[in-house]
Amino acid sequence: PRLSYTEDTITITWDPVPPAEGTAALAYGVYRPDGSALTADPVPQAEATDKAIEWGAERCYEVRSVAVVEGARIESAPSPRQC
């Protein structure tokens, strides 16, 4: 992931993963290192925002690609952490 910020928002972006041939586009889950989800549901775009800015505190994020197969949510391993 790549991070950018303003005085009130952190924006997390990443390169989208191309879906396997014959499958639907992937969605993405964005997580904090403690395992809590930044996005309640997977997002279809390769961008998410965090408005919980606390100046002087380090914020880190991981991204996982998400596919739903026969009603089951399958997530990839996490991306490298970005802070």
mmCIF file of the N, C-alpha and C atoms, coordinates in Angstrom:
data_MODEL
# 
_entry.id   MODEL 
# 
loop_
_atom_site.group_PDB 
_atom_site.id 
_atom_site.type_symbol 
_atom_site.label_atom_id 
_atom_site.label_alt_id 
_atom_site.label_comp_id 
_atom_site.label_asym_id 
_atom_site.label_entity_id 
_atom_site.label_seq_id 
_atom_site.pdbx_PDB_ins_code 
_atom_site.Cartn_x 
_atom_site.Cartn_y 
_atom_site.Cartn_z 
_atom_site.occupancy 
_atom_site.B_iso_or_equiv 
_atom_site.pdbx_formal_charge 
_atom_site.auth_seq_id 
_atom_site.auth_comp_id 
_atom_site.auth_asym_id 
_atom_site.auth_atom_id 
_atom_site.pdbx_PDB_model_num 
ATOM 1   N N  . PRO A 1 1  ? 0.820   -1.208  0.000   1.00 0.00 ? 1  PRO A N  1 
ATOM 2   C CA . PRO A 1 1  ? 0.000   0.000   0.000   1.00 0.00 ? 1  PRO A CA 1 
ATOM 3   C C  . PRO A 1 1  ? 0.859   1.264   0.000   1.00 0.00 ? 1  PRO A C  1 
ATOM 4   N N  . ARG A 1 2  ? 0.248   2.334   -0.469  1.00 0.00 ? 2  ARG A N  1 
ATOM 5   C CA . ARG A 1 2  ? 0.878   3.651   -0.426  1.00 0.00 ? 2  ARG A CA 1 
ATOM 6   C C  . ARG A 1 2  ? -0.012  4.545   0.425   1.00 0.00 ? 2  ARG A C  1 
ATOM 7   N N  . LEU A 1 3  ? 0.610   5.403   1.219   1.00 0.00 ? 3  LEU A N  1 
ATOM 8   C CA . LEU A 1 3  ? -0.136  6.290   2.109   1.00 0.00 ? 3  LEU A CA 1 
ATOM 9   C C  . LEU A 1 3  ? 0.111   7.737   1.745   1.00 0.00 ? 3  LEU A C  1 
ATOM 10  N N  . SER A 1 4  ? -0.945  8.519   1.826   1.00 0.00 ? 4  SER A N  1 
ATOM 11  C CA . SER A 1 4  ? -0.832  9.975   1.729   1.00 0.00 ? 4  SER A CA 1 
ATOM 12  C C  . SER A 1 4  ? -1.794  10.537  2.764   1.00 0.00 ? 4  SER A C  1 
ATOM 13  N N  . TYR A 1 5  ? -1.594  11.772  3.150   1.00 0.00 ? 5  TYR A N  1 
ATOM 14  C CA . TYR A 1 5  ? -2.464  12.311  4.193   1.00 0.00 ? 5  TYR A CA 1 
ATOM 15  C C  . TYR A 1 5  ? -2.629  13.812  4.052   1.00 0.00 ? 5  TYR A C  1 
ATOM 16  N N  . THR A 1 6  ? -3.717  14.270  4.645   1.00 0.00 ? 6  THR A N  1 
ATOM 17  C CA . THR A 1 6  ? -3.984  15.689  4.820   1.00 0.00 ? 6  THR A CA 1 
ATOM 18  C C  . THR A 1 6  ? -4.138  15.891  6.324   1.00 0.00 ? 6  THR A C  1 
ATOM 19  N N  . GLU A 1 7  ? -4.557  17.059  6.731   1.00 0.00 ? 7  GLU A N  1 
ATOM 20  C CA . GLU A 1 7  ? -4.695  17.297  8.169   1.00 0.00 ? 7  GLU A CA 1 
ATOM 21  C C  . GLU A 1 7  ? -5.829  16.492  8.798   1.00 0.00 ? 7  GLU A C  1 
ATOM 22  N N  . ASP A 1 8  ? -6.733  15.926  7.995   1.00 0.00 ? 8  ASP A N  1 
ATOM 23  C CA . ASP A 1 8  ? -7.849  15.182  8.589   1.00 0.00 ? 8  ASP A CA 1 
ATOM 24  C C  . ASP A 1 8  ? -8.125  13.807  7.985   1.00 0.00 ? 8  ASP A C  1 
ATOM 25  N N  . THR A 1 9  ? -7.322  13.358  7.031   1.00 0.00 ? 9  THR A N  1 
ATOM 26  C CA . THR A 1 9  ? -7.585  12.066  6.391   1.00 0.00 ? 9  THR A CA 1 
ATOM 27  C C  . THR A 1 9  ? -6.291  11.396  5.939   1.00 0.00 ? 9  THR A C  1 
ATOM 28  N N  . ILE A 1 10 ? -6.213  10.077  6.176   1.00 0.00 ? 10 ILE A N  1 
ATOM 29  C CA . ILE A 1 10 ? -5.137  9.268   5.597   1.00 0.00 ? 10 ILE A CA 1 
ATOM 30  C C  . ILE A 1 10 ? -5.765  8.492   4.443   1.00 0.00 ? 10 ILE A C  1 
ATOM 31  N N  . THR A 1 11 ? -5.142  8.545   3.284   1.00 0.00 ? 11 THR A N  1 
ATOM 32  C CA . THR A 1 11 ? -5.625  7.799   2.123   1.00 0.00 ? 11 THR A CA 1 
ATOM 33  C C  . THR A 1 11 ? -4.669  6.659   1.848   1.00 0.00 ? 11 THR A C  1 
ATOM 34  N N  . ILE A 1 12 ? -5.232  5.455   1.749   1.00 0.00 ? 12 ILE A N  1 
ATOM 35  C CA . ILE A 1 12 ? -4.461  4.249   1.476   1.00 0.00 ? 12 ILE A CA 1 
ATOM 36  C C  . ILE A 1 12 ? -4.795  3.816   0.056   1.00 0.00 ? 12 ILE A C  1 
ATOM 37  N N  . THR A 1 13 ? -3.798  3.662   -0.800  1.00 0.00 ? 13 THR A N  1 
ATOM 38  C CA . THR A 1 13 ? -4.011  3.185   -2.170  1.00 0.00 ? 13 THR A CA 1 
ATOM 39  C C  . THR A 1 13 ? -3.079  2.014   -2.422  1.00 0.00 ? 13 THR A C  1 
ATOM 40  N N  . TRP A 1 14 ? -3.413  1.207   -3.412  1.00 0.00 ? 14 TRP A N  1 
ATOM 41  C CA . TRP A 1 14 ? -2.599  0.053   -3.762  1.00 0.00 ? 14 TRP A CA 1 
ATOM 42  C C  . TRP A 1 14 ? -2.881  -0.314  -5.200  1.00 0.00 ? 14 TRP A C  1 
ATOM 43  N N  . ASP A 1 15 ? -2.019  -1.155  -5.755  1.00 0.00 ? 15 ASP A N  1 
ATOM 44  C CA . ASP A 1 15 ? -2.219  -1.638  -7.122  1.00 0.00 ? 15 ASP A CA 1 
ATOM 45  C C  . ASP A 1 15 ? -3.257  -2.749  -7.084  1.00 0.00 ? 15 ASP A C  1 
ATOM 46  N N  . PRO A 1 16 ? -4.311  -2.651  -7.898  1.00 0.00 ? 16 PRO A N  1 
ATOM 47  C CA . PRO A 1 16 ? -5.326  -3.707  -7.893  1.00 0.00 ? 16 PRO A CA 1 
ATOM 48  C C  . PRO A 1 16 ? -4.759  -5.017  -8.429  1.00 0.00 ? 16 PRO A C  1 
ATOM 49  N N  . VAL A 1 17 ? -5.312  -6.103  -7.940  1.00 0.00 ? 17 VAL A N  1 
ATOM 50  C CA . VAL A 1 17 ? -4.905  -7.437  -8.377  1.00 0.00 ? 17 VAL A CA 1 
ATOM 51  C C  . VAL A 1 17 ? -5.824  -7.851  -9.519  1.00 0.00 ? 17 VAL A C  1 
ATOM 52  N N  . PRO A 1 18 ? -5.269  -8.240  -10.671 1.00 0.00 ? 18 PRO A N  1 
ATOM 53  C CA . PRO A 1 18 ? -6.147  -8.678  -11.754 1.00 0.00 ? 18 PRO A CA 1 
ATOM 54  C C  . PRO A 1 18 ? -6.812  -10.004 -11.385 1.00 0.00 ? 18 PRO A C  1 
ATOM 55  N N  . PRO A 1 19 ? -8.107  -10.144 -11.646 1.00 0.00 ? 19 PRO A N  1 
ATOM 56  C CA . PRO A 1 19 ? -8.781  -11.407 -11.310 1.00 0.00 ? 19 PRO A CA 1 
ATOM 57  C C  . PRO A 1 19 ? -8.305  -12.534 -12.221 1.00 0.00 ? 19 PRO A C  1 
ATOM 58  N N  . ALA A 1 20 ? -8.434  -13.743 -11.728 1.00 0.00 ? 20 ALA A N  1 
ATOM 59  C CA . ALA A 1 20 ? -8.094  -14.910 -12.541 1.00 0.00 ? 20 ALA A CA 1 
ATOM 60  C C  . ALA A 1 20 ? -9.073  -15.008 -13.707 1.00 0.00 ? 20 ALA A C  1 
ATOM 61  N N  . GLU A 1 21 ? -8.635  -15.612 -14.776 1.00 0.00 ? 21 GLU A N  1 
ATOM 62  C CA . GLU A 1 21 ? -9.481  -15.730 -15.966 1.00 0.00 ? 21 GLU A CA 1 
ATOM 63  C C  . GLU A 1 21 ? -10.809 -16.402 -15.604 1.00 0.00 ? 21 GLU A C  1 
ATOM 64  N N  . GLY A 1 22 ? -11.907 -15.783 -16.040 1.00 0.00 ? 22 GLY A N  1 
ATOM 65  C CA . GLY A 1 22 ? -13.226 -16.342 -15.808 1.00 0.00 ? 22 GLY A CA 1 
ATOM 66  C C  . GLY A 1 22 ? -13.805 -16.070 -14.435 1.00 0.00 ? 22 GLY A C  1 
ATOM 67  N N  . THR A 1 23 ? -13.140 -15.225 -13.630 1.00 0.00 ? 23 THR A N  1 
ATOM 68  C CA . THR A 1 23 ? -13.670 -14.918 -12.303 1.00 0.00 ? 23 THR A CA 1 
ATOM 69  C C  . THR A 1 23 ? -14.041 -13.439 -12.225 1.00 0.00 ? 23 THR A C  1 
ATOM 70  N N  . ALA A 1 24 ? -14.836 -13.124 -11.235 1.00 0.00 ? 24 ALA A N  1 
ATOM 71  C CA . ALA A 1 24 ? -15.263 -11.743 -11.029 1.00 0.00 ? 24 ALA A CA 1 
ATOM 72  C C  . ALA A 1 24 ? -14.102 -10.921 -10.465 1.00 0.00 ? 24 ALA A C  1 
ATOM 73  N N  . ALA A 1 25 ? -14.224 -9.620  -10.583 1.00 0.00 ? 25 ALA A N  1 
ATOM 74  C CA . ALA A 1 25 ? -13.210 -8.728  -10.035 1.00 0.00 ? 25 ALA A CA 1 
ATOM 75  C C  . ALA A 1 25 ? -13.118 -8.916  -8.522  1.00 0.00 ? 25 ALA A C  1 
ATOM 76  N N  . LEU A 1 26 ? -11.930 -8.720  -7.992  1.00 0.00 ? 26 LEU A N  1 
ATOM 77  C CA . LEU A 1 26 ? -11.709 -8.853  -6.562  1.00 0.00 ? 26 LEU A CA 1 
ATOM 78  C C  . LEU A 1 26 ? -12.102 -7.578  -5.837  1.00 0.00 ? 26 LEU A C  1 
ATOM 79  N N  . ALA A 1 27 ? -12.390 -7.709  -4.565  1.00 0.00 ? 27 ALA A N  1 
ATOM 80  C CA . ALA A 1 27 ? -12.583 -6.568  -3.680  1.00 0.00 ? 27 ALA A CA 1 
ATOM 81  C C  . ALA A 1 27 ? -11.398 -6.594  -2.708  1.00 0.00 ? 27 ALA A C  1 
ATOM 82  N N  . TYR A 1 28 ? -11.357 -5.629  -1.802  1.00 0.00 ? 28 TYR A N  1 
ATOM 83  C CA . TYR A 1 28 ? -10.201 -5.509  -0.912  1.00 0.00 ? 28 TYR A CA 1 
ATOM 84  C C  . TYR A 1 28 ? -10.649 -5.185  0.503   1.00 0.00 ? 28 TYR A C  1 
ATOM 85  N N  . GLY A 1 29 ? -9.967  -5.804  1.457   1.00 0.00 ? 29 GLY A N  1 
ATOM 86  C CA . GLY A 1 29 ? -10.148 -5.473  2.860   1.00 0.00 ? 29 GLY A CA 1 
ATOM 87  C C  . GLY A 1 29 ? -8.906  -4.752  3.340   1.00 0.00 ? 29 GLY A C  1 
ATOM 88  N N  . VAL A 1 30 ? -9.100  -3.694  4.107   1.00 0.00 ? 30 VAL A N  1 
ATOM 89  C CA . VAL A 1 30 ? -7.979  -2.926  4.641   1.00 0.00 ? 30 VAL A CA 1 
ATOM 90  C C  . VAL A 1 30 ? -8.000  -3.091  6.156   1.00 0.00 ? 30 VAL A C  1 
ATOM 91  N N  . TYR A 1 31 ? -6.857  -3.447  6.709   1.00 0.00 ? 31 TYR A N  1 
ATOM 92  C CA . TYR A 1 31 ? -6.770  -3.763  8.131   1.00 0.00 ? 31 TYR A CA 1 
ATOM 93  C C  . TYR A 1 31 ? -5.670  -2.966  8.813   1.00 0.00 ? 31 TYR A C  1 
ATOM 94  N N  . ARG A 1 32 ? -5.867  -2.743  10.093  1.00 0.00 ? 32 ARG A N  1 
ATOM 95  C CA . ARG A 1 32 ? -4.808  -2.210  10.944  1.00 0.00 ? 32 ARG A CA 1 
ATOM 96  C C  . ARG A 1 32 ? -4.023  -3.420  11.467  1.00 0.00 ? 32 ARG A C  1 
ATOM 97  N N  . PRO A 1 33 ? -2.778  -3.238  11.903  1.00 0.00 ? 33 PRO A N  1 
ATOM 98  C CA . PRO A 1 33 ? -1.969  -4.383  12.348  1.00 0.00 ? 33 PRO A CA 1 
ATOM 99  C C  . PRO A 1 33 ? -2.568  -5.173  13.513  1.00 0.00 ? 33 PRO A C  1 
ATOM 100 N N  . ASP A 1 34 ? -3.447  -4.561  14.290  1.00 0.00 ? 34 ASP A N  1 
ATOM 101 C CA . ASP A 1 34 ? -4.077  -5.306  15.389  1.00 0.00 ? 34 ASP A CA 1 
ATOM 102 C C  . ASP A 1 34 ? -5.180  -6.233  14.890  1.00 0.00 ? 34 ASP A C  1 
ATOM 103 N N  . GLY A 1 35 ? -5.403  -6.244  13.572  1.00 0.00 ? 35 GLY A N  1 
ATOM 104 C CA . GLY A 1 35 ? -6.415  -7.116  12.989  1.00 0.00 ? 35 GLY A CA 1 
ATOM 105 C C  . GLY A 1 35 ? -7.773  -6.474  12.805  1.00 0.00 ? 35 GLY A C  1 
ATOM 106 N N  . SER A 1 36 ? -7.952  -5.260  13.319  1.00 0.00 ? 36 SER A N  1 
ATOM 107 C CA . SER A 1 36 ? -9.245  -4.593  13.149  1.00 0.00 ? 36 SER A CA 1 
ATOM 108 C C  . SER A 1 36 ? -9.375  -4.080  11.714  1.00 0.00 ? 36 SER A C  1 
ATOM 109 N N  . ALA A 1 37 ? -10.573 -4.195  11.196  1.00 0.00 ? 37 ALA A N  1 
ATOM 110 C CA . ALA A 1 37 ? -10.824 -3.794  9.812   1.00 0.00 ? 37 ALA A CA 1 
ATOM 111 C C  . ALA A 1 37 ? -11.064 -2.291  9.727   1.00 0.00 ? 37 ALA A C  1 
ATOM 112 N N  . LEU A 1 38 ? -10.402 -1.648  8.789   1.00 0.00 ? 38 LEU A N  1 
ATOM 113 C CA . LEU A 1 38 ? -10.671 -0.238  8.508   1.00 0.00 ? 38 LEU A CA 1 
ATOM 114 C C  . LEU A 1 38 ? -11.951 -0.132  7.691   1.00 0.00 ? 38 LEU A C  1 
ATOM 115 N N  . THR A 1 39 ? -12.170 -1.089  6.800   1.00 0.00 ? 39 THR A N  1 
ATOM 116 C CA . THR A 1 39 ? -13.364 -1.112  5.962   1.00 0.00 ? 39 THR A CA 1 
ATOM 117 C C  . THR A 1 39 ? -14.297 -2.201  6.484   1.00 0.00 ? 39 THR A C  1 
ATOM 118 N N  . ALA A 1 40 ? -15.527 -1.838  6.822   1.00 0.00 ? 40 ALA A N  1 
ATOM 119 C CA . ALA A 1 40 ? -16.478 -2.815  7.358   1.00 0.00 ? 40 ALA A CA 1 
ATOM 120 C C  . ALA A 1 40 ? -16.745 -3.925  6.343   1.00 0.00 ? 40 ALA A C  1 
ATOM 121 N N  . ASP A 1 41 ? -16.874 -3.554  5.093   1.00 0.00 ? 41 ASP A N  1 
ATOM 122 C CA . ASP A 1 41 ? -17.060 -4.503  4.000   1.00 0.00 ? 41 ASP A CA 1 
ATOM 123 C C  . ASP A 1 41 ? -15.928 -4.313  3.012   1.00 0.00 ? 41 ASP A C  1 
ATOM 124 N N  . PRO A 1 42 ? -15.594 -5.339  2.248   1.00 0.00 ? 42 PRO A N  1 
ATOM 125 C CA . PRO A 1 42 ? -14.560 -5.169  1.230   1.00 0.00 ? 42 PRO A CA 1 
ATOM 126 C C  . PRO A 1 42 ? -14.946 -4.057  0.243   1.00 0.00 ? 42 PRO A C  1 
ATOM 127 N N  . VAL A 1 43 ? -13.949 -3.310  -0.191  1.00 0.00 ? 43 VAL A N  1 
ATOM 128 C CA . VAL A 1 43 ? -14.183 -2.214  -1.137  1.00 0.00 ? 43 VAL A CA 1 
ATOM 129 C C  . VAL A 1 43 ? -13.785 -2.661  -2.538  1.00 0.00 ? 43 VAL A C  1 
ATOM 130 N N  . PRO A 1 44 ? -14.536 -2.248  -3.558  1.00 0.00 ? 44 PRO A N  1 
ATOM 131 C CA . PRO A 1 44 ? -14.213 -2.675  -4.917  1.00 0.00 ? 44 PRO A CA 1 
ATOM 132 C C  . PRO A 1 44 ? -13.066 -1.895  -5.558  1.00 0.00 ? 44 PRO A C  1 
ATOM 133 N N  . GLN A 1 45 ? -12.795 -0.705  -5.066  1.00 0.00 ? 45 GLN A N  1 
ATOM 134 C CA . GLN A 1 45 ? -11.732 0.130   -5.638  1.00 0.00 ? 45 GLN A CA 1 
ATOM 135 C C  . GLN A 1 45 ? -10.453 -0.047  -4.834  1.00 0.00 ? 45 GLN A C  1 
ATOM 136 N N  . ALA A 1 46 ? -9.344  0.338   -5.410  1.00 0.00 ? 46 ALA A N  1 
ATOM 137 C CA . ALA A 1 46 ? -8.033  0.190   -4.778  1.00 0.00 ? 46 ALA A CA 1 
ATOM 138 C C  . ALA A 1 46 ? -7.684  1.433   -3.962  1.00 0.00 ? 46 ALA A C  1 
ATOM 139 N N  . GLU A 1 47 ? -8.621  1.838   -3.101  1.00 0.00 ? 47 GLU A N  1 
ATOM 140 C CA . GLU A 1 47 ? -8.416  3.019   -2.260  1.00 0.00 ? 47 GLU A CA 1 
ATOM 141 C C  . GLU A 1 47 ? -9.356  2.972   -1.065  1.00 0.00 ? 47 GLU A C  1 
ATOM 142 N N  . ALA A 1 48 ? -8.852  3.392   0.076   1.00 0.00 ? 48 ALA A N  1 
ATOM 143 C CA . ALA A 1 48 ? -9.669  3.523   1.280   1.00 0.00 ? 48 ALA A CA 1 
ATOM 144 C C  . ALA A 1 48 ? -9.151  4.726   2.061   1.00 0.00 ? 48 ALA A C  1 
ATOM 145 N N  . THR A 1 49 ? -9.982  5.255   2.935   1.00 0.00 ? 49 THR A N  1 
ATOM 146 C CA . THR A 1 49 ? -9.563  6.396   3.748   1.00 0.00 ? 49 THR A CA 1 
ATOM 147 C C  . THR A 1 49 ? -9.788  6.113   5.220   1.00 0.00 ? 49 THR A C  1 
ATOM 148 N N  . ASP A 1 50 ? -8.961  6.733   6.035   1.00 0.00 ? 50 ASP A N  1 
ATOM 149 C CA . ASP A 1 50 ? -9.066  6.655   7.487   1.00 0.00 ? 50 ASP A CA 1 
ATOM 150 C C  . ASP A 1 50 ? -9.143  8.084   8.003   1.00 0.00 ? 50 ASP A C  1 
ATOM 151 N N  . LYS A 1 51 ? -10.238 8.401   8.650   1.00 0.00 ? 51 LYS A N  1 
ATOM 152 C CA . LYS A 1 51 ? -10.411 9.760   9.176   1.00 0.00 ? 51 LYS A CA 1 
ATOM 153 C C  . LYS A 1 51 ? -10.069 9.843   10.661  1.00 0.00 ? 51 LYS A C  1 
ATOM 154 N N  . ALA A 1 52 ? -9.579  8.752   11.227  1.00 0.00 ? 52 ALA A N  1 
ATOM 155 C CA . ALA A 1 52 ? -9.221  8.727   12.650  1.00 0.00 ? 52 ALA A CA 1 
ATOM 156 C C  . ALA A 1 52 ? -7.755  9.130   12.824  1.00 0.00 ? 52 ALA A C  1 
ATOM 157 N N  . ILE A 1 53 ? -7.463  10.376  12.529  1.00 0.00 ? 53 ILE A N  1 
ATOM 158 C CA . ILE A 1 53 ? -6.082  10.854  12.632  1.00 0.00 ? 53 ILE A CA 1 
ATOM 159 C C  . ILE A 1 53 ? -5.793  11.291  14.062  1.00 0.00 ? 53 ILE A C  1 
ATOM 160 N N  . GLU A 1 54 ? -4.661  10.840  14.539  1.00 0.00 ? 54 GLU A N  1 
ATOM 161 C CA . GLU A 1 54 ? -4.163  11.266  15.839  1.00 0.00 ? 54 GLU A CA 1 
ATOM 162 C C  . GLU A 1 54 ? -2.721  11.694  15.610  1.00 0.00 ? 54 GLU A C  1 
ATOM 163 N N  . TRP A 1 55 ? -2.480  12.991  15.624  1.00 0.00 ? 55 TRP A N  1 
ATOM 164 C CA . TRP A 1 55 ? -1.145  13.497  15.319  1.00 0.00 ? 55 TRP A CA 1 
ATOM 165 C C  . TRP A 1 55 ? -0.137  12.967  16.329  1.00 0.00 ? 55 TRP A C  1 
ATOM 166 N N  . GLY A 1 56 ? 1.009   12.538  15.811  1.00 0.00 ? 56 GLY A N  1 
ATOM 167 C CA . GLY A 1 56 ? 2.078   11.994  16.635  1.00 0.00 ? 56 GLY A CA 1 
ATOM 168 C C  . GLY A 1 56 ? 1.968   10.489  16.832  1.00 0.00 ? 56 GLY A C  1 
ATOM 169 N N  . ALA A 1 57 ? 0.868   9.884   16.426  1.00 0.00 ? 57 ALA A N  1 
ATOM 170 C CA . ALA A 1 57 ? 0.688   8.436   16.555  1.00 0.00 ? 57 ALA A CA 1 
ATOM 171 C C  . ALA A 1 57 ? 0.951   7.776   15.200  1.00 0.00 ? 57 ALA A C  1 
ATOM 172 N N  . GLU A 1 58 ? 1.666   6.659   15.210  1.00 0.00 ? 58 GLU A N  1 
ATOM 173 C CA . GLU A 1 58 ? 1.935   5.950   13.973  1.00 0.00 ? 58 GLU A CA 1 
ATOM 174 C C  . GLU A 1 58 ? 0.699   5.156   13.565  1.00 0.00 ? 58 GLU A C  1 
ATOM 175 N N  . ARG A 1 59 ? 0.365   5.193   12.286  1.00 0.00 ? 59 ARG A N  1 
ATOM 176 C CA . ARG A 1 59 ? -0.746  4.417   11.725  1.00 0.00 ? 59 ARG A CA 1 
ATOM 177 C C  . ARG A 1 59 ? -0.167  3.474   10.685  1.00 0.00 ? 59 ARG A C  1 
ATOM 178 N N  . CYS A 1 60 ? -0.553  2.217   10.756  1.00 0.00 ? 60 CYS A N  1 
ATOM 179 C CA . CYS A 1 60 ? -0.077  1.221   9.801   1.00 0.00 ? 60 CYS A CA 1 
ATOM 180 C C  . CYS A 1 60 ? -1.277  0.488   9.210   1.00 0.00 ? 60 CYS A C  1 
ATOM 181 N N  . TYR A 1 61 ? -1.109  -0.013  7.989   1.00 0.00 ? 61 TYR A N  1 
ATOM 182 C CA . TYR A 1 61 ? -2.209  -0.680  7.291   1.00 0.00 ? 61 TYR A CA 1 
ATOM 183 C C  . TYR A 1 61 ? -1.691  -1.859  6.491   1.00 0.00 ? 61 TYR A C  1 
ATOM 184 N N  . GLU A 1 62 ? -2.571  -2.845  6.306   1.00 0.00 ? 62 GLU A N  1 
ATOM 185 C CA . GLU A 1 62 ? -2.331  -3.990  5.443   1.00 0.00 ? 62 GLU A CA 1 
ATOM 186 C C  . GLU A 1 62 ? -3.556  -4.143  4.553   1.00 0.00 ? 62 GLU A C  1 
ATOM 187 N N  . VAL A 1 63 ? -3.353  -4.636  3.351   1.00 0.00 ? 63 VAL A N  1 
ATOM 188 C CA . VAL A 1 63 ? -4.461  -4.844  2.413   1.00 0.00 ? 63 VAL A CA 1 
ATOM 189 C C  . VAL A 1 63 ? -4.509  -6.319  2.043   1.00 0.00 ? 63 VAL A C  1 
ATOM 190 N N  . ARG A 1 64 ? -5.732  -6.849  1.929   1.00 0.00 ? 64 ARG A N  1 
ATOM 191 C CA . ARG A 1 64 ? -5.935  -8.235  1.484   1.00 0.00 ? 64 ARG A CA 1 
ATOM 192 C C  . ARG A 1 64 ? -6.937  -8.230  0.344   1.00 0.00 ? 64 ARG A C  1 
ATOM 193 N N  . SER A 1 65 ? -6.683  -9.016  -0.682  1.00 0.00 ? 65 SER A N  1 
ATOM 194 C CA . SER A 1 65 ? -7.689  -9.164  -1.737  1.00 0.00 ? 65 SER A CA 1 
ATOM 195 C C  . SER A 1 65 ? -8.745  -10.139 -1.223  1.00 0.00 ? 65 SER A C  1 
ATOM 196 N N  . VAL A 1 66 ? -9.985  -9.918  -1.664  1.00 0.00 ? 66 VAL A N  1 
ATOM 197 C CA . VAL A 1 66 ? -11.122 -10.700 -1.171  1.00 0.00 ? 66 VAL A CA 1 
ATOM 198 C C  . VAL A 1 66 ? -11.923 -11.204 -2.370  1.00 0.00 ? 66 VAL A C  1 
ATOM 199 N N  . ALA A 1 67 ? -12.240 -12.496 -2.342  1.00 0.00 ? 67 ALA A N  1 
ATOM 200 C CA . ALA A 1 67 ? -13.134 -13.094 -3.339  1.00 0.00 ? 67 ALA A CA 1 
ATOM 201 C C  . ALA A 1 67 ? -14.236 -13.819 -2.584  1.00 0.00 ? 67 ALA A C  1 
ATOM 202 N N  . VAL A 1 68 ? -15.417 -13.818 -3.140  1.00 0.00 ? 68 VAL A N  1 
ATOM 203 C CA . VAL A 1 68 ? -16.514 -14.583 -2.564  1.00 0.00 ? 68 VAL A CA 1 
ATOM 204 C C  . VAL A 1 68 ? -16.803 -15.732 -3.531  1.00 0.00 ? 68 VAL A C  1 
ATOM 205 N N  . VAL A 1 69 ? -16.618 -16.943 -3.029  1.00 0.00 ? 69 VAL A N  1 
ATOM 206 C CA . VAL A 1 69 ? -16.813 -18.139 -3.842  1.00 0.00 ? 69 VAL A CA 1 
ATOM 207 C C  . VAL A 1 69 ? -17.892 -18.990 -3.179  1.00 0.00 ? 69 VAL A C  1 
ATOM 208 N N  . GLU A 1 70 ? -18.993 -19.186 -3.897  1.00 0.00 ? 70 GLU A N  1 
ATOM 209 C CA . GLU A 1 70 ? -20.118 -19.963 -3.393  1.00 0.00 ? 70 GLU A CA 1 
ATOM 210 C C  . GLU A 1 70 ? -20.521 -19.504 -1.989  1.00 0.00 ? 70 GLU A C  1 
ATOM 211 N N  . GLY A 1 71 ? -20.556 -18.192 -1.793  1.00 0.00 ? 71 GLY A N  1 
ATOM 212 C CA . GLY A 1 71 ? -20.985 -17.611 -0.524  1.00 0.00 ? 71 GLY A CA 1 
ATOM 213 C C  . GLY A 1 71 ? -19.914 -17.541 0.545   1.00 0.00 ? 71 GLY A C  1 
ATOM 214 N N  . ALA A 1 72 ? -18.736 -18.103 0.312   1.00 0.00 ? 72 ALA A N  1 
ATOM 215 C CA . ALA A 1 72 ? -17.653 -18.077 1.299   1.00 0.00 ? 72 ALA A CA 1 
ATOM 216 C C  . ALA A 1 72 ? -16.664 -16.967 0.954   1.00 0.00 ? 72 ALA A C  1 
ATOM 217 N N  . ARG A 1 73 ? -16.309 -16.185 1.949   1.00 0.00 ? 73 ARG A N  1 
ATOM 218 C CA . ARG A 1 73 ? -15.339 -15.096 1.765   1.00 0.00 ? 73 ARG A CA 1 
ATOM 219 C C  . ARG A 1 73 ? -13.934 -15.662 1.908   1.00 0.00 ? 73 ARG A C  1 
ATOM 220 N N  . ILE A 1 74 ? -13.126 -15.475 0.869   1.00 0.00 ? 74 ILE A N  1 
ATOM 221 C CA . ILE A 1 74 ? -11.751 -15.963 0.862   1.00 0.00 ? 74 ILE A CA 1 
ATOM 222 C C  . ILE A 1 74 ? -10.834 -14.750 0.745   1.00 0.00 ? 74 ILE A C  1 
ATOM 223 N N  . GLU A 1 75 ? -9.884  -14.636 1.685   1.00 0.00 ? 75 GLU A N  1 
ATOM 224 C CA . GLU A 1 75 ? -8.952  -13.509 1.689   1.00 0.00 ? 75 GLU A CA 1 
ATOM 225 C C  . GLU A 1 75 ? -7.532  -13.990 1.436   1.00 0.00 ? 75 GLU A C  1 
ATOM 226 N N  . SER A 1 76 ? -6.777  -13.147 0.757   1.00 0.00 ? 76 SER A N  1 
ATOM 227 C CA . SER A 1 76 ? -5.363  -13.442 0.523   1.00 0.00 ? 76 SER A CA 1 
ATOM 228 C C  . SER A 1 76 ? -4.571  -13.205 1.805   1.00 0.00 ? 76 SER A C  1 
ATOM 229 N N  . ALA A 1 77 ? -3.311  -13.570 1.748   1.00 0.00 ? 77 ALA A N  1 
ATOM 230 C CA . ALA A 1 77 ? -2.385  -13.192 2.817   1.00 0.00 ? 77 ALA A CA 1 
ATOM 231 C C  . ALA A 1 77 ? -2.277  -11.662 2.804   1.00 0.00 ? 77 ALA A C  1 
ATOM 232 N N  . PRO A 1 78 ? -1.934  -11.051 3.921   1.00 0.00 ? 78 PRO A N  1 
ATOM 233 C CA . PRO A 1 78 ? -1.838  -9.592  3.935   1.00 0.00 ? 78 PRO A CA 1 
ATOM 234 C C  . PRO A 1 78 ? -0.658  -9.075  3.117   1.00 0.00 ? 78 PRO A C  1 
ATOM 235 N N  . SER A 1 79 ? -0.821  -7.882  2.606   1.00 0.00 ? 79 SER A N  1 
ATOM 236 C CA . SER A 1 79 ? 0.274   -7.188  1.935   1.00 0.00 ? 79 SER A CA 1 
ATOM 237 C C  . SER A 1 79 ? 1.328   -6.839  2.994   1.00 0.00 ? 79 SER A C  1 
ATOM 238 N N  . PRO A 1 80 ? 2.502   -6.441  2.565   1.00 0.00 ? 80 PRO A N  1 
ATOM 239 C CA . PRO A 1 80 ? 3.442   -5.901  3.544   1.00 0.00 ? 80 PRO A CA 1 
ATOM 240 C C  . PRO A 1 80 ? 2.813   -4.695  4.234   1.00 0.00 ? 80 PRO A C  1 
ATOM 241 N N  . ARG A 1 81 ? 3.096   -4.552  5.495   1.00 0.00 ? 81 ARG A N  1 
ATOM 242 C CA . ARG A 1 81 ? 2.553   -3.433  6.284   1.00 0.00 ? 81 ARG A CA 1 
ATOM 243 C C  . ARG A 1 81 ? 3.181   -2.128  5.840   1.00 0.00 ? 81 ARG A C  1 
ATOM 244 N N  . GLN A 1 82 ? 2.361   -1.100  5.747   1.00 0.00 ? 82 GLN A N  1 
ATOM 245 C CA . GLN A 1 82 ? 2.850   0.239   5.406   1.00 0.00 ? 82 GLN A CA 1 
ATOM 246 C C  . GLN A 1 82 ? 2.438   1.190   6.528   1.00 0.00 ? 82 GLN A C  1 
ATOM 247 N N  . CYS A 1 83 ? 3.385   1.979   7.000   1.00 0.00 ? 83 CYS A N  1 
ATOM 248 C CA . CYS A 1 83 ? 3.114   2.912   8.109   1.00 0.00 ? 83 CYS A CA 1 
ATOM 249 C C  . CYS A 1 83 ? 3.394   4.340   7.697   1.00 0.00 ? 83 CYS A C  1 
# 
